[in-house]
Amino acid sequence: MKLLIFGSSGQLGKSIIKQLNQYQIDAVCLNSKQLNITDKRQVANKINKICPDLVINTAAYTNVDKAEEFFESAYRVNCSGPENIVDACKAKLIPIIHVSTDYVFDGLQTSPYKPTDITNPISIYGKSKLAGENFINNYDQGFIIRTSWLFSEFNSNFYKTMLNLANHKREIRVVNDEIGCPTYAGDLAEAILKLALGIISENLSSNIYHFAGDKQCTWYDFAKFILNESYAQKKIKTLPEVIPVTSEEFHNKFSIRPKFSALDSTKLCSQLAINSSKWEEAIFKLLLV
């Protein structure tokens, strides 16, 4: 099997690449400098040249705050990009796995969102991601995996930010009124590759799935866990005080985020016989490196 992976320089792209050898999968991995998914001709030429068995799109405009101001850029990457990929794959019936987000929901629910729940994004970021989903969902060979609160050993993310702040600050302010499921990018990468194998070998019907952490928490809870374990394993010299704040206090005036965006991963985990992301175990493992 040959994969074509867009967004290879992101933390999820790097996590997928890290596991390719384990699954004995060949892949062409392209970052945004090597291929701009908003360029329709570039995308079509590359897919026609490589002729992959399956395309994985992890490329996205993910800056939630900046998306409110630079909405055209967010829509180009998150909406036009997936549209270009679908258009190029249709002629050869190449399956696509597209990664989306918990921010397609409004956060008004009190139980974890299932793939079948009604979407109602409240931010430009969420709206642009849902617009991209629509192109994937209307393609017979399109598969969507929504995830949330990604962290890993790669690039910038909440886990690494907390460790960096702990070395420079005595107090860290963290939002305590947004609830979600932290997800280790390595676990998501494994789920994506197993789904890819299933699509190729079993000819699965296109669908929408969720894959996220096994336990829901607030950003404050997540920060406390990271810092307490980091201090216990002597990865940081001092334990800063973590101060809970509201999202209104913390985010800029343009930022709108769902207050509750926990995802129910049951459907995908049952189909692939895997577990949802055990994010606490992932933190332990990352701190041992």
Number of C-alpha atoms within 10 A of each C-alpha: 13 14 21 21 23 26 23 23 19 18 23 25 24 20 22 25 21 13 15 16 11 9 11 9 14 14 19 14 19 17 17 15 8 12 15 18 26 21 15 17 13 16 22 17 12 14 19 14 9 13 16 21 18 24 25 25 22 20 26 25 18 15 11 18 18 16 21 17 13 13 15 13 17 25 22 19 22 27 24 21 22 27 23 19 26 26 16 21 24 15 9 13 15 20 26 29 25 24 24 25 23 27 29 25 26 20 24 11 14 11 12 17 20 16 21 10 10 11 17 15 21 17 22 26 30 28 22 26 27 22 18 24 26 15 19 27 17 12 18 16 22 25 25 23 24 21 27 22 20 21 22 22 18 16 12 12 14 17 21 16 11 19 17 12 13 23 14 11 12 12 13 17 15 22 21 20 17 18 21 24 29 28 25 29 27 25 23 24 21 19 23 20 19 15 19 24 16 14 20 14 10 9 12 14 10 19 17 20 22 26 29 31 27 19 16 19 18 20 21 21 16 22 22 19 14 20 22 14 17 23 17 11 13 12 15 17 12 15 19 20 14 18 13 17 15 13 18 12 11 14 13 10 9 13 19 21 21 23 20 25 28 31 28 22 25 19 15 21 17 11 10 13 12 15 17 23 24 17 23 18 10 18 19 14 10 12 14 10 6
